[in-house]
Amino acid sequence: MVNPINTVFLTLDSALQDEILLEGGIKLYQAAEFDVEWNSTVTGIVAGIPKHPTGLCAEVCEKLKVGDEVAFSYRVVSDRGYPKAEDFFSPMFEPQPDRKEYRNSLGDKLKVVAMPAVHGKFNKIWVGFLTDRKGNHIDGVQGNEREVDNWLSKFKFSGVQDMFFNNLLNIKKTEYWRCAFTEILAKKKKDKIVAVNDRIICEPIEENVKERWQLESGIALPYQDLKIRYVDRAKVISGGIELGLREGDIVGFSSNYLEKYSLWNSKYYLIKKKHIIGKWLAQ
């Protein structure tokens, strides 16, 4: 057993989610090493807890034990580093024929985009531009594909395979993932999800607005429903007891603070307690 200090160690089946399961059991595979932020694994097993945690870490760790299945922030896996010099650029997603994007360890971004031809009368216009981590323009070029490729040739590139995961540790030939206690979101307890940190776990609310839309538009929709999913309210699943919240309550919040996660094959909304505006009262 490993004994971390003021952090939690996890084991994961896979760092990236490279499979998509469609309805009907059809399974697709994707290049998950691109767009890592979207494809990071966010559930795993607790493999190590501090023996003597302090401060807020103790409050979280007392709710956990080795073997618990937990949900955590995508940042645990998506936090990656660059082993080469800082001026090497690595692809941010799988390059497309008309769009490429790269980033280096300083946060500089290098983008290439092909603008569509106008009414088919002109060739595509290619644009390349370099920005710093704050989005400030550094350099760029516009012209045909060859001219932009010549401009790209002055930069140094490395592949996604050259990058490494900052939180991945190898201890006695076993891989562990270092997870800050602040990044633990919830744990699975039998068939329920239990909040263990400062986030309230909620279920999205959908409403069928078919009748309302038909009355307002004067157009009938005989064969399908028309549903909307709210992003300013949700139903509490777990957390917020100190705020007077109970499971099943409807809470309101600003959509700017909404975190969307897919956990154990279900979609959830996560909201920090400090961002809860209030509770919707039953009418």
Rosetta blueprint (number, residue, H / E / L):
1 M L
2 V L
3 N L
4 P L
5 I L
6 N L
7 T L
8 V E
9 F E
10 L E
11 T E
12 L L
13 D L
14 S L
15 A L
16 L E
17 Q L
18 D L
19 E E
20 I E
21 L E
22 L L
23 E L
24 G L
25 G L
26 I L
27 K E
28 L E
29 Y E
30 Q L
31 A L
32 A L
33 E L
34 F L
35 D L
36 V H
37 E H
38 W H
39 N H
40 S E
41 T L
42 V L
43 T E
44 G E
45 I E
46 V E
47 A E
48 G E
49 I L
50 P L
51 K L
52 H L
53 P L
54 T L
55 G H
56 L H
57 C H
58 A H
59 E H
60 V H
61 C H
62 E L
63 K L
64 L L
65 K L
66 V L
67 G L
68 D L
69 E E
70 V E
71 A E
72 F E
73 S L
74 Y L
75 R H
76 V H
77 V H
78 S H
79 D L
80 R E
81 G E
82 Y L
83 P L
84 K L
85 A L
86 E L
87 D L
88 F E
89 F E
90 S E
91 P E
92 M L
93 F L
94 E L
95 P L
96 Q E
97 P L
98 D L
99 R E
100 K E
101 E E
102 Y E
103 R E
104 N L
105 S L
106 L L
107 G L
108 D L
109 K E
110 L E
111 K E
112 V E
113 V E
114 A E
115 M E
116 P L
117 A L
118 V L
119 H L
120 G L
121 K L
122 F L
123 N L
124 K L
125 I E
126 W E
127 V E
128 G E
129 F E
130 L E
131 T E
132 D L
133 R L
134 K L
135 G L
136 N L
137 H E
138 I E
139 D E
140 G E
141 V E
142 Q E
143 G E
144 N L
145 E H
146 R H
147 E H
148 V H
149 D H
150 N H
151 W H
152 L H
153 S L
154 K L
155 F L
156 K E
157 F E
158 S L
159 G L
160 V H
161 Q H
162 D H
163 M L
164 F E
165 F E
166 N L
167 N L
168 L E
169 L E
170 N E
171 I E
172 K L
173 K L
174 T E
175 E E
176 Y E
177 W E
178 R E
179 C E
180 A L
181 F H
182 T H
183 E H
184 I E
185 L E
186 A E
187 K E
188 K E
189 K E
190 K L
191 D L
192 K E
193 I E
194 V E
195 A E
196 V L
197 N L
198 D L
199 R E
200 I E
201 I E
202 C E
203 E E
204 P E
205 I E
206 E E
207 E E
208 N E
209 V L
210 K H
211 E H
212 R H
213 W H
214 Q H
215 L H
216 E H
217 S H
218 G L
219 I L
220 A L
221 L L
222 P L
223 Y L
224 Q L
225 D L
226 L L
227 K E
228 I E
229 R E
230 Y E
231 V E
232 D E
233 R E
234 A E
235 K E
236 V E
237 I E
238 S E
239 G L
240 G L
241 I H
242 E H
243 L H
244 G L
245 L L
246 R L
247 E L
248 G L
249 D L
250 I E
251 V E
252 G E
253 F E
254 S L
255 S H
256 N H
257 Y H
258 L L
259 E E
260 K E
261 Y E
262 S E
263 L E
264 W L
265 N L
266 S E
267 K E
268 Y E
269 Y E
270 L E
271 I E
272 K E
273 K H
274 K H
275 H H
276 I E
277 I E
278 G E
279 K E
280 W E
281 L L
282 A L
283 Q L
